[in-house]
Amino acid sequence: MKIDKRTKKGRTYQLFLYFCLCLIVLFSGVFWIWDTWNRVPSNIHVRAGVEQGLEFYVPATATIYKNASQGKVNVDLNREITFYGEAEDTYTMEVDLFGFIPFKETAVSVIQGKKVTPLGYPVGIYVQTEGVLVIDTGSFQSVNGKKVSPAKNILLPGDYICEVNQQKVENKESLINMIEECEGKKMVLGVRREENYQYVEVQAIEDKTGEYKLGIWIRDNAQGIGTLTFADESGYFGALGHGINDTDTTNLMEMKEGGLYKADIISITKGSKGSPGELTGVIAYSNKYKLGEIYHNTEKGVYGFLEQQKIGLEETAVPIALKQEIKKGKAQILCTLSTEPELFEVEITSIHQEDENINRGLELKVTDERLLDLTGGIVQGMSGSPIIQDGKLVGAVTHVLVNDPTRGYGIFIENMLEHN
């Protein structure tokens, strides 16, 4: 039997088209599920004593309850629902896709309305690590001229050295002294590695100058300039909108203590495509100019308490905006480019309530011509600048797009306040 080559090619082409069609359907389905998942947040906050309209518009039903054994309410998520809670409480919302496929569980929290003061001041930030951070290990020449690496594969980048032979390590200098005092004898180090605390044995080697070393690069503090986001009536503050990460390991720094200091902007490097700009400031690291204490360094920002008499909280407190109250469109950012905080026009271009990256819930575009002339858009040092819309604090600036400094990201104020 003879098969026409053209017929064989035609069937192969048909199979290829079917295959492509199946891939399109598959990826469309995956994208649809992902989009539907993101339309229903995992956590929702509503104000106590206020009817709150929630819009999801997904083909799903939900069962809302406080106690699984009683008081269940069924709702259709393909239309707007109204939620009302009289007092602070937490409810569970079980979501079923198409009304019968278990899909997602959401926590609905009823909270009291909160007001905070947006600040926008530039501040110097100093934090000291809990233990001494290992940046990397390396090699050096021993007293015998050999290349040695005593800590290689024993200590890892990101480790925190907290003890030497059961003695607490206070800072970098104390660790160097402890290593020297061991005079080449084996040491037992107490090391915090991610979530685990463990002990490792290592032996320092004498280098060609006669000093005992482990061959490690270490750091015990971080400092820089950022923007103060908000403070409440008690002086509790939040700043930056993201955590302080070590520049070498990129890990969130585990801090022991920290301080907030007065900073003055002295120059601006304008941002351009591929080259982010920067605010350059002078930081007064002295008790006279200390504005407050930093107690927490988290992925959502740094937090602590202000000495109110030094910062002056005479600004008017404003309500915070919950995620579902924020809308695309005009907004403002509050930041300091010279001596006092000023408002500049921006546009909220996208809102991602369920984004995995908590620091990029809002997408922004700078529209203020004066800010564009001065900075080119969002620059380093503006992290933490409050974002205000319709008289409410909605979030803080966190990042700039390197390839387009007129655009950037922000964190929801709701997320920043979850730490409180």
C-alpha positions, 0 to 999 in steps of 0.5 A, spaced: 500 500 500 502 506 498 501 512 502 501 519 499 507 523 502 502 529 502 497 526 506 502 524 511 505 531 512 498 533 512 496 529 518 503 531 522 501 538 521 494 536 524 497 533 530 501 539 531 495 543 531 492 539 536 498 539 540 498 547 540 491 547 541 491 543 547 497 547 550 493 553 549 487 550 553 492 548 558 496 554 559 489 558 559 486 554 564 492 555 569 492 562 568 485 562 569 485 558 576 491 563 578 487 569 576 481 567 580 486 565 586 488 572 586 482 575 586 480 572 593 485 574 598 487 569 603 486 575 608 481 580 608 480 586 613 473 590 614 472 595 619 468 594 625 461 597 625 461 599 618 458 595 612 463 593 607 462 592 600 467 586 597 467 585 590 470 578 587 466 577 581 469 569 581 464 563 579 464 561 586 460 560 592 463 561 599 461 559 606 462 564 612 462 562 619 465 564 626 464 557 629 464 551 624 458 548 628 453 554 627 451 560 624 454 559 617 452 564 611 452 562 604 454 567 599 455 568 591 462 571 590 460 572 583 456 578 585 458 584 590 457 582 598 456 586 604 460 584 610 458 587 617 461 586 623 459 589 630 466 588 634 473 586 633 473 578 631 475 573 626 471 569 621 473 564 616 470 564 609 471 557 605 470 558 597 468 553 593 469 554 585 463 553 581 459 552 588 462 545 589 470 544 588 473 546 594 478 552 592 481 556 598 480 558 605 480 566 607 480 569 614 476 575 615 478 580 620 474 585 623 478 591 626 477 597 629 478 603 625 485 606 625 489 613 624 496 614 624 500 620 622 504 620 615 511 622 616 515 622 610 522 624 613 529 622 611 532 618 617 539 615 618 538 607 620 543 603 624 542 596 626 546 591 630 546 584 628 544 579 634 551 575 633 556 576 628 554 575 620 558 571 616 558 574 609 563 568 606 569 564 607 576 564 604 583 563 604 589 566 606 597 564 607 599 561 613 605 562 617 608 556 613 606 560 606 601 555 605 594 557 602 589 555 608 581 555 609 580 553 616 572 555 616 571 552 609 565 548 609 564 549 616 561 556 616 556 558 611 554 565 608 548 567 612 551 564 619 551 568 625 556 566 630 553 567 637 558 564 641 565 562 642 567 556 647 560 558 651 562 565 651 557 570 648 560 574 642 558 581 642 560 584 636 566 583 630 571 586 635 570 581 640 570 575 636 576 577 633 579 577 640 576 571 642 579 567 636 586 570 637 586 568 645 585 561 643 592 561 640 590 555 634 586 551 639 580 548 637 574 552 638 567 550 639 562 556 635 555 556 637 552 558 630 545 560 628 543 558 621 537 559 618 532 557 623 537 552 627 542 553 632 548 548 632 555 548 634 561 547 630 568 545 631 573 549 627 581 551 628 584 558 627 591 558 623 596 563 624 597 567 618 604 570 615 603 576 620 603 572 626 595 573 627 590 567 628 585 567 623 579 563 621 578 566 613 572 569 614 569 575 612 564 578 617 559 584 619 556 586 625 551 592 623 548 595 617 546 603 616 543 607 611 538 612 609 531 611 608 524 614 609 520 614 615 513 612 613 508 613 619 507 614 627 501 613 631 499 616 638 504 612 642 510 614 638 510 607 635 513 608 628 514 604 621 519 605 616 522 603 609 516 598 607 521 593 606 527 589 611 534 591 611 538 585 607 545 584 608 548 586 601 552 580 600 548 574 602 541 578 601 538 575 607 534 579 612 539 581 617 537 579 624 538 585 629 539 585 636 538 593 637 538 599 632 537 606 632 533 612 628 537 618 627 536 625 624 538 625 616 539 631 612 538 631 604 544 634 601 544 632 594 540 628 589 542 623 583 537 623 578 535 616 576 535 614 568 533 608 564 538 602 567 541 607 572 537 608 579 538 615 582 539 616 589 538 621 595 544 623 598 544 625 606 548 626 612 546 622 618 548 625 625 550 618 629 550 621 636 545 621 642 543 628 641 540 627 634 537 620 635 530 620 634 528 613 636 529 606 637 529 600 632 526 594 635 524 590 629 527 588 622 522 585 618 520 584 611 515 589 611 519 594 614 523 596 620 519 598 627 520 601 633 518 607 638 520 615 637 522 620 642 516 624 640 519 631 643 525 630 637 520 628 631 514 633 632 508 629 631 504 635 630 502 633 623 494 631 623 493 623 623 489 620 617 485 614 617 488 608 613 485 605 607 484 597 607 486 594 601 479 593 598 478 601 599 484 602 594 483 604 587 487 605 581 488 612 579 491 619 582 494 618 589 500 622 592 507 620 595 510 624 601 517 625 601 523 630 603 527 632 597 530 638 601 528 640 608 521 639 609 516 633 607 512 635 600 506 631 597 508 629 589 503 626 584 503 619 582 498 614 579 496 607 582 496 603 576 495 596 578 493 593 585 495 586 587 492 584 593 494 577 593 501 578 590 507 573 593 511 579 594 508 583 599 513 589 598 510 589 591 502 590 592 501 596 589 504 599 582 506 606 581 507 611 576 510 618 578 506 623 574 508 630 578 513 634 573 517 637 578 519 630 581 520 628 575 525 634 573 528 633 580 529 626 581 527 622 574 522 619 578 523 614 584 530 613 587 534 610 592 532 613 599 525 614 598 523 607 600 518 608 606 515 614 603 507 614 605 502 613 599 496 617 600 489 617 596 483 620 598 485 623 605 487 616 607 494 612 608 494 606 603 501 604 603 509 606 602 514 606 596 518 600 596 522 599 590 523 602 583 523 599 576 531 600 574 529 600 567 524 605 568 525 610 574 518 613 573 515 607 575 515 603 582 512 599 587 509 600 594 507 595 600 500 596 603 499 600 609 495 594 612 500 589 611 505 594 614 501 595 620 500 587 621 506 587 625 503 592 630 
